[in-house]
Amino acid sequence: MSVCGAARCCWIQSRSAVRRILQQNRTVCSHTNGSAESIRKKLQAFSGGSIDLQKQQDSGIAVLTVNNPARMNAFSGSMMLELEQRVCELETWTEGKAVIVQGAAGTFCSGSDLNAVRAIANPHDGMKMCEFMQNTLTRLLRLPLISVALVEGRALGGGAELTTACDFRLMMSDGVIQFVHKYMGLVPGWGGAARLVRIVGSQTALKLLSGAKKVDPDFGKQIGLVDEVLHCSSSEENALAHAEQWLTQFIKGPAPVIQAVKKVVVSGRELPLGEALQTERSVFGTRVNVALTGPWELPAAHTVMAAGRRDKLRDLPPVEQSSSERSGSPSPGDTLPWNLPKHQRVKRSKSASGDVLDPAERAVIRIAGLLSYLLIRSRTRSFFSPADG
Ligand SMILES: CC[C@@H](C(=O)O)C(=O)SCCNC(=O)CCNC(=O)[C@H](O)C(C)(C)COP(=O)(O)OP(=O)(O)OC[C@H]1O[C@@H](n2cnc3c(N)ncnc32)[C@H](O)[C@@H]1OP(=O)(O)O
């Protein structure tokens, strides 16, 4: 097989791995939601507003808009269902790099539609609604896209929780994030508390929740909840243009690279170290051939290096498919616990408590390292031989 062939094969394998992950992710969600079919019906009964999705193919940026201006963009039941559909669409957007979550008409989101909340105000339905939204927002946060909440106006209650389901929060100068749940005798139920603790730490999270503190841009930056304050006029397009501009520093380059970066960060955040490292080297494995052969837009020094390696790679013997690939060993993301059957999760976490690599893996890595060193040394010598000038 040629290097190009191997790279293509690697790319196809990594794409099918991603597809598998997404299917498994959906299965996990439909399992947990299996008994929740009745809550879907109840949510559907509270209609109004929409969740709009616009995918810009050229920039790779999608814009997800919470759209219910008559109720300050509160989430009706049907909007909760629609959000799940939109996240599903984003999970399969192979050309995507980023998603901006915003509210319509100059404000972010005022949480759950209180009319819907009142109608399902019993412990069973309340918990089912929370389970449904937790699943959707977890999937939003795990998207292989860089996500940004663009907070213009107010993000209250569930709206504040929604901002924590994004990788970054950008705030307009009039923006406010406030976990107002306490005023209703509630706590966040959409996973917002758990995510907030991971963003700002438990001390600050406790202050924000118990004091229902208003987070304005300055305070937000100070506690690390807000990544950047956008000083621009409040017209929606303007804010969006600024957010897109801010994003460009992170999304230069091909979509698969951005997606791979997000994937290793998600596994680093959510998995025990041993499993995160395993995912990281699997993702590295699927990228390495493509990275060495791909015509990327790199800074000048890296372009020269990649070009040099490309020339050298043309002369290398064909790359054989490894036995581990033939035997269908884990692909990137397969090691994430939510993609494993329950019994394997238990086994894995036990084995992960000891060494990161088992002795056989260490031996293979040592031999591979030695062989690579010898190969690179012999090739570097011929590459820099006086005959080459
Ligand atoms: C499960 C609980 C939790 C969660 O899911 O995690 C929640 O999210 S519960 C909801 C938490 N949110 C709130 O408590 C916000 C309630 N709203 C307000 O405090 C104010 O409306 C506002 C957002 C501060 C805006 O105030 P103002 O600018 O003065 O406008 P109005 O008050 O006149 O609002 C306009 C219009 O919008 C309706 N509205 C606003 N928020 C909601 C909401 N969450 N649910 C339903 N309807 C909402 C408000 O009733 C007004 O409607 P009209 O009276 O018909 O004009």
The ligand as a MOL file (V3000), in Angstrom:
LIG
                    3D

  0  0  0     0  0            999 V3000
M  V30 BEGIN CTAB
M  V30 COUNTS 56 58 0 0 0
M  V30 BEGIN ATOM
M  V30 1 C -36.1680 24.3680 35.8500 0
M  V30 2 C -35.7650 25.6790 36.3360 0
M  V30 3 C -34.6870 26.4210 35.6260 0
M  V30 4 C -33.9470 25.5360 34.7100 0
M  V30 5 O -34.4990 25.0800 33.7230 0
M  V30 6 O -32.7620 25.3090 34.9820 0
M  V30 7 C -35.1850 27.6340 34.8580 0
M  V30 8 O -34.6280 28.0330 33.8930 0
M  V30 9 S -36.5830 28.3680 35.4150 0
M  V30 10 C -36.6040 29.9280 34.5550 0
M  V30 11 C -35.5820 30.8710 35.0900 0
M  V30 12 N -35.7730 32.1400 34.4910 0
M  V30 13 C -36.4060 33.1430 35.0840 0
M  V30 14 O -36.8160 33.0560 36.2080 0
M  V30 15 C -36.5600 34.3850 34.2680 0
M  V30 16 C -37.9600 34.9250 34.4080 0
M  V30 17 N -38.0800 36.1620 33.6680 0
M  V30 18 C -37.6490 37.3450 34.1350 0
M  V30 19 O -37.1220 37.4760 35.2050 0
M  V30 20 C -37.8560 38.5240 33.2540 0
M  V30 21 O -38.8770 38.2310 32.3240 0
M  V30 22 C -36.6120 38.9350 32.4680 0
M  V30 23 C -36.0260 37.7890 31.6540 0
M  V30 24 C -35.6060 39.4710 33.4730 0
M  V30 25 C -36.9470 40.0540 31.4690 0
M  V30 26 O -37.5850 41.1150 32.1340 0
M  V30 27 P -38.2310 42.3110 31.2880 0
M  V30 28 O -37.2160 42.8640 30.3440 0
M  V30 29 O -38.8350 43.2700 32.2510 0
M  V30 30 O -39.3150 41.6200 30.3650 0
M  V30 31 P -40.6350 40.8670 30.8390 0
M  V30 32 O -40.5050 40.3860 32.2290 0
M  V30 33 O -41.8070 41.7180 30.5300 0
M  V30 34 O -40.6030 39.5960 29.8820 0
M  V30 35 C -41.0670 39.6830 28.5510 0
M  V30 36 C -41.9660 38.5090 28.3250 0
M  V30 37 O -41.1890 37.3210 28.4340 0
M  V30 38 C -41.8000 36.4200 29.3350 0
M  V30 39 N -40.7930 35.5580 29.9410 0
M  V30 40 C -39.5730 35.9270 30.3350 0
M  V30 41 N -38.9240 34.8700 30.8380 0
M  V30 42 C -39.7700 33.8360 30.7750 0
M  V30 43 C -39.6530 32.4450 31.1450 0
M  V30 44 N -38.5440 31.9370 31.6830 0
M  V30 45 N -40.7170 31.6620 30.9170 0
M  V30 46 C -41.8510 32.1320 30.3630 0
M  V30 47 N -42.0130 33.4390 29.9920 0
M  V30 48 C -40.9820 34.2630 30.2030 0
M  V30 49 C -42.5010 37.3350 30.3310 0
M  V30 50 O -43.4840 36.6340 31.0170 0
M  V30 51 C -43.0470 38.3820 29.4010 0
M  V30 52 O -44.1870 37.8590 28.7770 0
M  V30 53 P -45.5380 38.7510 28.6720 0
M  V30 54 O -45.9200 39.0840 30.0640 0
M  V30 55 O -46.4990 37.8560 27.9700 0
M  V30 56 O -45.1490 39.9630 27.8760 0
M  V30 END ATOM
M  V30 BEGIN BOND
M  V30 1 1 1 2
M  V30 2 1 2 3
M  V30 3 1 3 4
M  V30 4 1 3 7
M  V30 5 2 4 5
M  V30 6 1 4 6
M  V30 7 2 7 8
M  V30 8 1 7 9
M  V30 9 1 9 10
M  V30 10 1 10 11
M  V30 11 1 11 12
M  V30 12 1 12 13
M  V30 13 2 13 14
M  V30 14 1 13 15
M  V30 15 1 15 16
M  V30 16 1 16 17
M  V30 17 1 17 18
M  V30 18 2 18 19
M  V30 19 1 18 20
M  V30 20 1 20 21
M  V30 21 1 20 22
M  V30 22 1 22 23
M  V30 23 1 22 24
M  V30 24 1 22 25
M  V30 25 1 25 26
M  V30 26 1 26 27
M  V30 27 2 27 28
M  V30 28 1 27 29
M  V30 29 1 27 30
M  V30 30 1 30 31
M  V30 31 2 31 32
M  V30 32 1 31 33
M  V30 33 1 31 34
M  V30 34 1 34 35
M  V30 35 1 35 36
M  V30 36 1 36 37
M  V30 37 1 36 51
M  V30 38 1 37 38
M  V30 39 1 38 39
M  V30 40 1 38 49
M  V30 41 1 39 40
M  V30 42 1 39 48
M  V30 43 2 40 41
M  V30 44 1 41 42
M  V30 45 1 42 43
M  V30 46 2 42 48
M  V30 47 1 43 44
M  V30 48 2 43 45
M  V30 49 1 45 46
M  V30 50 2 46 47
M  V30 51 1 47 48
M  V30 52 1 49 50
M  V30 53 1 49 51
M  V30 54 1 51 52
M  V30 55 1 52 53
M  V30 56 2 53 54
M  V30 57 1 53 55
M  V30 58 1 53 56
M  V30 END BOND
M  V30 END CTAB
M  END
